[in-house]
Amino acid sequence: MRPILFALALSSVPLGASAQGWSVSRYAAPPSGEDLNATERALVTPHLRVGGLVAVDWARSLSGVPVEQRVAAHLAATVGLFDRVQLGVVMPVVLNQDLAGVGASLAAGDLRVDARVRVLGPARRGSGRLALAATLLLPTGSGSAYAGDGAVGVVPRLIFELTNARDFVFAANLGLAVRPGWENQLLARAGVTIPLLPRVLVTLEASAETLLSDPVAGGAFSLEALGGVHHVGRGGLAVGVAAGPRLIAGEGSADVRVVGLVGYAPQVDEPVVVVSDRDHDAVPDADDLCPEVPAGVRPDSRRRGCPFVERVVPEAPPVVEPPPPPPDPDRDHDGIANDDDRCPDEPGQATSDPATHGCPRVYVTADRVVITQQPRFAVDRAVILPESAPLLMEVAAALEAHPELVRIEVQGHTDDRAGDEHNQVLSRRRAESICDWLVGRGIERSRLVARGYGRTRPLVDNATAAGRAMNRRVEFVVLERSPPAAR
């Protein structure tokens, strides 16, 4: 009978397999002592702490292979990095198996080098976590004992879990086993832990595998179940046992599987929570309605943390001062916001020049009476056009408001068109016209000095019409200012 079974097993070897055998067990022990029997959790070992696991599984009647029964041990160790990454190794060892007359009884399996990264959720507390994991399969196992694939493989996985404060855990794993020379497989694990007694948990798990290329092919899909009990000690030591049947027969699945494990997961030092109790009456300040007064031997049953009194006079509510009004965004109310207004405290006009935007057309600085517009003259003449009157009225008002400006030079400037002598004379006459206009509006002649500079002091290049327009200008320069009156 056994030779017939072995011949059938060889005929069912996946494409690319040799008669030397392959790793047939569908059980892979998880690397961490905080995992379930077969299902991984999204937790990682704390930073620079070391964990470990020893698991033993017994399987009977592995489907599709000449293994009547097998006992295997799985030795695992993990180390944590930065409370986010876990590195681990798992070494499976076949301790004993009935191999239908071929192969050795004691054999090594393929060494698994594992990495797990928590990508979402808190390190410990909280209701949900998500992790990514990958296992590198190294060909250390015996193919003749059906314990090794004889090639390097990789198994990337997605790990998800939900938890609550009562030790209820739901975990799910989804992965892909990539084995060069063999059919790639889809892997799925799911498990729950249900609190039974303090630190005693009931575990229920299911493990499914199938071929990626043809998931519904005959013998491709397998499904096993495990149910058991876990005890988690205070020092991080966990002991568990589980057993379960094969629900759907697939290659390598066991008719019955029993798993026992002992794991160690280093405990995280919980932060010490200091509860404030200023009046030392054993009622925390957060719950104490009288945090400065001890409750005494006769506490008030209606007011926690307060002593009983015959009559409680309610305290007057605190006087809440109204908030200050928000700052005025336009202090001078000229329609231009303070942040954009070059003169935020003087009403002005919008201009295209940032240096004068929001400023009045005429304003006084330390050394000038600044005008943001220019008086208009007849072409090539010193005759002031009527539309310049409002601007010059503001200049006269500014001079009247600032009698400390004892002497002001009224400067005339031209562009570079025409000759030097012509421009010099034109600019002087225009400056004199401005002085005459201001004197006619009540400004003392002694305060004004007319001077023409022609084209000798351009503001910008005369190469463009816009540049020449800027250079044709009148300026008011303070020559003498009276000292401020003594207080």
Order of alpha helices (4+ residues) and beta strands (2+ residues): alpha-beta-beta-beta-beta-beta-beta-beta-beta-beta-beta-beta-beta-beta-beta-beta-alpha-beta-alpha-beta-alpha-beta
